[in-house]
Amino acid sequence: MVDAPLIDRDRARHADEAASWVRDRCEQLPPLEKPELFGAFFDRFADARVVLLGEATHGTSEFYRARAAITRHLIEYHGFNIVAVEADWPDASRVDRYVRHRPAGRYDEEVFARFPTWMWRNREFADFVDWLRARNESVPAGKRVAFHGLDVYSLNSSINAVIDYLERIDPEAAKEARRRYGCLTPWQDEPAFYGRAMLRGGRDTCEDEVAAQLSALLEKRLDYMAADGEDYFDAAQNARVVRAAEHYYRIMYHGSTESWNLRDRHMFDTLQQLLAARGPDAKAVVWAHNSHIGNAAATAMGWQGEFNIGELCRTAYGDGAALIGFGTDRGTVAAADEWGGPMRVKSVNPSREDSYERVFRQSGIATSLTDLRGPGNRGVREILSPPRLERAIGVIYRPESEFYSHYFEAVLPETYPFGV
């Protein structure tokens, strides 16, 4: 067990007062067993261009069910037509084909097979996928809700997707793509080794080759789109993923801030591509961890130079971006002990007394929505504004070193204008 710093008693003493304000101003949500009623509380986001739904862990059933209920409601009643998630583009593309009834679509054991498999291969997500496919069946093809991945890790599968596309549509261009991407062949299975090789020096990078391949695809945009615009868009995005992944793995050992920023910039740029492709009526729901969808500028992340997709969306869309954070005081989580390890179901420690999670626990409201916008909520916004600790659990949970592994400082009203 690693000793954690003592509780900040000043923050702990003010937790009761803050909890009282939350109790008076929050809205108690219906149980998740009534998803239609639960989702209706989020009508207030009908006019947003982008709704970003967080999660405090990557492995808690209630977060997936809550996001599904909210997303279903926004799709059914408010015209949201893109769901974009913290997942690899090629895997999500197969799910997109499945839910939009396009060829080669599937959601099976081969999809999302990369660690951590439980993030997207779980019952809650499968239920949402099946609902989306059924809902799309009665909608004209051009109006169907799309599903996409935003992440940067799929170097190998994105390379294969680009080559497979070109072999179908332009075999000569496929040969050139194989040559260019051949630079990355030694590291396709273990791309982190590419970063190590670049760090040691003595080898040329593959930066020029992957950039040239993306440029080649974009230069033939009109010709390729004439054959199949959807397939071209998918291939071009995979080429963008390869370019971003090459950069990400090349710099990953130079410092966490630079690689984090590159990843979130890529996720934001991908979201921008999706919205632009869908046209002026595009409205997106984003599923990602709180650490990605909150406004990083109001957290210790931002104070050390990191930004995220939530901050970028807030800058780009202002009030048109709704950043909704999720939190919990205790419970269970599916997580591993270390990267690449097996999934385990772990008990989450009760939150620290100087954390935001403890404030909401002490409010006595089991499930609530706290809206921190508007003059009527100035009091609760002010009482929650002094920095406190916030907990973030990803695919790894280390309860024995929880403070150092999973807590960071934040100013909650500026991080998430809304909290569940």
C-alpha positions in Angstrom: 0.0 0.0 0.0 1.4 3.4 -1.0 0.8 6.2 1.6 -1.3 9.0 0.2 -1.1 12.6 1.4 -3.3 13.6 4.3 -6.8 14.7 3.7 -7.1 18.5 3.0 -9.2 19.3 6.0 -10.3 22.7 4.7 -11.8 21.1 1.7 -13.3 18.3 3.8 -14.9 20.8 6.2 -16.6 22.6 3.4 -17.9 19.4 1.8 -21.2 19.4 3.9 -22.0 23.0 2.8 -21.3 22.2 -0.8 -23.4 19.0 -0.6 -26.3 21.0 0.8 -26.2 23.3 -2.2 -26.0 20.3 -4.6 -28.9 18.7 -2.8 -31.0 21.9 -3.3 -30.1 22.5 -6.9 -29.6 19.1 -8.5 -32.4 17.1 -10.3 -33.0 13.6 -9.2 -32.9 11.2 -12.2 -35.2 8.3 -12.7 -33.6 4.8 -12.4 -31.8 3.5 -15.4 -34.3 0.7 -15.6 -36.6 3.4 -17.1 -34.3 4.6 -19.9 -37.0 6.7 -21.7 -37.7 8.7 -18.5 -34.0 9.0 -17.8 -33.2 10.3 -21.3 -36.0 12.9 -21.2 -34.1 14.9 -18.6 -31.6 15.7 -21.4 -34.0 17.6 -23.7 -32.2 20.8 -22.6 -29.4 19.8 -25.0 -31.6 19.6 -28.1 -30.0 22.6 -29.7 -26.3 21.6 -29.1 -24.1 20.8 -32.1 -22.1 18.4 -30.0 -23.0 16.6 -26.8 -20.0 15.0 -25.0 -20.9 12.3 -22.5 -18.1 11.2 -20.1 -17.5 8.4 -17.7 -15.4 8.3 -14.6 -14.2 4.8 -15.4 -13.8 2.7 -18.6 -15.6 -0.3 -17.0 -18.8 0.5 -15.1 -22.1 -0.7 -16.4 -24.2 2.3 -15.2 -22.1 4.7 -17.3 -22.7 2.8 -20.5 -26.4 2.4 -19.8 -26.8 6.1 -18.9 -25.0 7.2 -22.1 -27.1 4.9 -24.2 -30.3 6.2 -22.7 -29.3 9.8 -23.3 -28.0 9.1 -26.8 -31.2 7.2 -27.8 -33.3 10.2 -26.6 -31.2 12.7 -28.5 -31.4 10.6 -31.7 -35.1 9.9 -31.4 -36.4 13.4 -30.5 -33.7 15.9 -31.5 -32.1 14.8 -34.7 -28.6 13.8 -33.6 -27.2 11.7 -36.4 -23.6 10.9 -35.4 -22.3 8.8 -32.5 -18.5 9.1 -32.1 -16.6 7.1 -29.5 -13.2 6.7 -27.9 -12.4 3.7 -30.1 -10.4 2.7 -33.2 -11.7 3.8 -36.5 -11.5 0.5 -38.4 -13.4 -1.5 -35.8 -16.0 1.2 -35.4 -16.3 1.3 -39.2 -17.4 -2.3 -39.2 -20.0 -1.5 -36.6 -21.1 1.6 -38.6 -21.7 -0.7 -41.6 -23.7 -3.0 -39.4 -25.9 -0.4 -37.9 -26.5 1.4 -41.2 -27.1 -1.9 -43.1 -24.2 -1.5 -45.4 -22.1 -4.4 -46.8 -19.4 -6.0 -44.7 -20.8 -4.7 -41.4 -20.6 -6.7 -38.3 -20.3 -6.6 -34.5 -18.7 -9.9 -33.5 -15.8 -11.4 -31.6 -13.3 -10.0 -34.2 -14.3 -6.4 -33.6 -12.6 -4.4 -30.8 -10.2 -7.3 -30.1 -7.3 -5.1 -29.1 -6.8 -4.5 -25.4 -8.9 -3.4 -23.5 -11.5 -5.6 -25.1 -14.2 -5.0 -22.4 -14.5 -1.3 -23.3 -16.6 -2.0 -26.4 -17.3 -5.8 -26.2 -19.8 -5.7 -23.4 -23.5 -6.4 -23.1 -24.5 -2.7 -22.5 -22.8 -1.5 -25.7 -24.1 -4.5 -27.7 -27.6 -3.6 -26.7 -27.1 -0.1 -27.9 -25.7 -1.3 -31.2 -28.7 -3.6 -31.8 -31.1 -0.7 -30.9 -29.3 1.6 -33.4 -29.4 -1.0 -36.2 -33.1 -1.6 -35.6 -33.8 2.1 -35.5 -31.9 2.7 -38.7 -33.8 0.0 -40.6 -36.9 2.1 -41.0 -35.0 5.3 -41.9 -33.9 6.2 -45.5 -30.2 5.4 -46.1 -29.1 9.0 -46.2 -30.7 9.8 -42.9 -29.4 6.9 -40.9 -27.4 7.5 -37.7 -23.7 6.9 -38.2 -21.3 5.3 -35.7 -17.5 6.1 -35.7 -14.3 5.8 -33.8 -12.1 8.8 -32.9 -8.9 7.2 -31.6 -5.4 7.0 -33.0 -4.1 3.5 -32.0 -5.1 1.4 -35.1 -1.8 1.7 -37.1 -1.8 -1.8 -38.4 -5.5 -2.2 -39.2 -5.7 1.3 -40.8 -2.8 0.5 -43.1 -4.5 -2.7 -44.2 -7.8 -0.9 -44.7 -6.2 1.7 -47.0 -4.4 -1.0 -49.0 -7.6 -3.1 -49.3 -9.6 -0.2 -50.5 -7.0 0.7 -53.2 -6.7 -2.9 -54.4 -10.4 -2.8 -55.1 -10.5 0.6 -56.8 -6.9 1.4 -58.1 -4.5 -1.6 -58.0 -1.6 0.5 -59.2 -2.1 3.0 -56.4 -2.3 0.0 -54.0 1.3 -1.0 -55.0 2.6 2.4 -54.3 0.7 2.4 -50.9 2.4 -0.9 -50.0 5.7 0.6 -50.8 5.2 3.7 -48.7 3.7 1.9 -45.8 6.5 -0.7 -46.0 8.6 1.7 -44.0 6.4 0.8 -41.0 6.3 -2.9 -41.6 8.8 -3.9 -38.9 6.6 -2.2 -36.2 3.1 -2.9 -37.4 2.4 -5.5 -34.7 4.2 -3.6 -31.9 4.1 0.1 -32.9 5.5 1.2 -29.6 8.8 -0.3 -30.7 8.8 2.3 -33.6 9.0 5.0 -30.9 11.9 3.3 -29.2 13.8 3.0 -32.5 13.3 6.6 -33.3 14.4 7.6 -29.8 17.6 5.7 -30.1 18.3 7.3 -33.5 20.2 6.0 -36.5 17.0 5.4 -38.5 14.9 7.6 -40.7 11.4 8.2 -39.7 8.4 7.2 -41.8 6.8 10.6 -41.6 7.3 11.6 -45.2 5.9 8.3 -46.5 2.7 8.3 -44.6 2.1 12.0 -45.4 2.7 11.3 -49.1 0.2 8.4 -49.0 -2.5 10.6 -47.5 -1.8 13.3 -50.0 -2.1 10.8 -52.9 -5.5 9.7 -51.6 -6.7 13.3 -51.3 -5.5 14.2 -54.8 -7.7 11.6 -56.3 -10.7 12.4 -54.2 -13.0 13.2 -57.0 -12.2 10.1 -59.0 -12.4 7.8 -56.0 -15.6 9.4 -54.6 -17.3 8.9 -58.0 -17.0 5.1 -57.4 -18.2 5.1 -53.8 -18.0 8.2 -51.7 -18.6 6.3 -48.4 -15.8 3.9 -49.0 -13.5 6.7 -50.0 -14.2 8.7 -46.9 -13.4 5.6 -44.8 -10.1 5.0 -46.6 -9.1 8.7 -46.4 -9.8 8.7 -42.6 -7.7 5.5 -42.2 -4.9 7.3 -44.0 -5.3 10.2 -41.6 -5.1 7.7 -38.7 -1.9 6.2 -40.1 -0.3 9.6 -40.3 -1.4 10.5 -36.7 -0.4 7.1 -35.4 3.0 7.3 -36.9 3.5 10.7 -35.2 2.0 9.5 -31.9 4.3 6.4 -31.6 7.3 8.4 -32.9 7.0 10.9 -30.0 5.5 8.7 -27.3 8.7 8.4 -25.3 9.5 12.2 -25.5 6.9 13.1 -22.9 3.3 12.4 -22.0 2.0 15.9 -22.6 3.0 16.0 -26.3 1.6 12.6 -27.1 -1.6 13.3 -25.1 -2.2 16.5 -27.0 -1.6 14.8 -30.4 -4.1 12.1 -29.6 -6.8 14.5 -28.5 -6.1 16.8 -31.4 -6.6 13.9 -33.7 -9.9 13.0 -32.0 -11.1 16.5 -32.4 -10.0 16.7 -36.0 -11.8 13.4 -36.7 -15.0 14.8 -35.2 -14.7 17.9 -37.4 -14.3 15.7 -40.4 -17.5 13.7 -39.5 -19.5 16.9 -38.9 -18.3 18.4 -42.2 -19.1 15.3 -44.2 -22.6 15.1 -42.8 -23.4 18.6 -43.7 -25.1 21.6 -41.9 -27.6 19.4 -40.1 -24.9 17.3 -38.5 -25.3 16.8 -34.7 -23.0 14.5 -32.8 -22.9 12.6 -29.5 -19.4 11.8 -28.2 -18.6 9.0 -25.8 -15.2 9.2 -24.1 -13.6 9.3 -20.6 -14.2 12.3 -18.4 -10.5 13.2 -18.9 -11.1 13.7 -22.6 -14.5 15.4 -22.6 -14.2 17.8 -19.7 -12.6 21.2 -20.3 -8.9 20.4 -19.6 -8.1 24.1 -19.0 -9.9 23.9 -15.7 -7.9 20.9 -14.4 -4.4 20.0 -13.4 -4.1 18.5 -16.9 -4.4 21.9 -18.5 -2.3 23.6 -15.9 0.6 21.4 -17.0 0.0 22.1 -20.7 -2.4 19.4 -21.8 -5.6 20.0 -23.7 -8.4 17.6 -24.8 -11.3 17.2 -27.1 -13.7 18.8 -24.6 -11.7 22.0 -24.4 -11.3 22.1 -28.2 -15.0 21.6 -28.7 -15.8 24.4 -26.2 -13.4 26.7 -28.0 -14.9 25.8 -31.4 -18.6 25.7 -30.6 -19.1 27.7 -27.4 -22.5 27.0 -25.9 -23.1 24.6 -28.8 -20.9 22.0 -27.1 -22.4 20.4 -24.0 -19.7 18.8 -21.7 -21.4 16.3 -19.4 -19.2 14.7 -16.8 -20.1 11.5 -14.9 -18.9 10.5 -11.4 -19.4 8.0 -8.6 -18.3 7.6 -5.0 -17.8 3.8 -4.9 -18.9 0.6 -6.6 -17.2 -1.9 -8.9 -15.2 -1.5 -12.1 -13.9 -3.8 -14.8 -10.2 -3.0 -15.1 -6.8 -4.6 -15.4 -3.8 -4.4 -12.9 -1.5 -3.4 -15.7 -1.5 -2.6 -19.4 -2.3 -5.7 -21.4 -3.4 -7.6 -18.3 -6.6 -9.6 -17.9 -9.8 -7.9 -17.0 -10.8 -8.1 -13.3 -13.9 -6.9 -11.5 -12.6 -4.7 -8.7 -14.2 -2.8 -5.8 -13.7 1.0 -6.1 -12.5 2.6 -2.9 -14.9 5.1 -1.2 -13.9 8.6 -2.4 -11.6 10.9 -0.4 -13.2 13.4 1.9 -11.5 16.3 -0.1 -12.9 15.2 -3.4 -15.9 16.3 -5.5 -17.1 12.7 -5.5 -17.5 12.9 -1.7 -19.6 16.2 -2.0 -22.1 14.4 -4.3 -22.1 11.4 -2.0 -23.0 13.6 1.0 -25.8 15.2 -0.9 -27.7 12.0 -0.4 -29.1 11.9 -3.9 -28.2 8.6 -5.5 -28.5 9.6 -9.1 -28.7 13.2 -10.2 -28.1 15.8 -12.9 -26.5 19.0 -11.7 -26.9 21.9 -14.2 -24.3 24.6 -13.4 -25.4 27.1 -16.1 -27.5 30.2 -15.7 -27.9 32.9 -13.0 -30.2 30.7 -11.0 -27.3 28.3 -10.3 -24.8 30.9 -9.3 -24.7 29.8 -5.7 -23.9 26.1 -6.3 -21.5 27.1 -9.0 -19.6 29.3 -6.6 -19.5 26.8 -3.8 -18.1 24.1 -6.2 -15.5 26.5 -7.7 -12.6 26.1 -5.2 -10.4 23.4 -6.6 -11.0 19.9 -5.3 -9.8 16.4 -6.2 -11.5 14.5 -9.0 -11.0 10.8 -9.6 -10.3 9.2 -13.0 -10.1 5.4 -13.5 -9.2 4.2 -17.0 -8.6 0.6 -18.1 -6.1 0.1 -15.2 -7.2 0.5 -11.6 -4.6 0.6 -8.8 -6.5 1.0 -5.5 -3.3 0.6 -3.5 -1.9 3.8 -5.0 -5.2 5.5 -5.7 -4.2 9.1 -4.9 -1.2 9.1 -7.1 -2.7 6.9 -9.9 -6.3 8.3 -10.1 -6.8 11.7 -8.6 -6.2 15.1 -10.0 -7.2 18.7 -9.1 -10.1 20.4 -11.0 -12.5 23.3 -10.9 -15.7 21.4 -11.5 -18.1 24.1 -12.8 -15.6 25.0 -15.5 -14.7 21.4 -16.3 -18.2 20.2 -16.8 -21.1 22.7 -16.9 -23.2 19.6 -16.3 -22.7 16.5 -14.1 -24.4 13.2 -13.7 
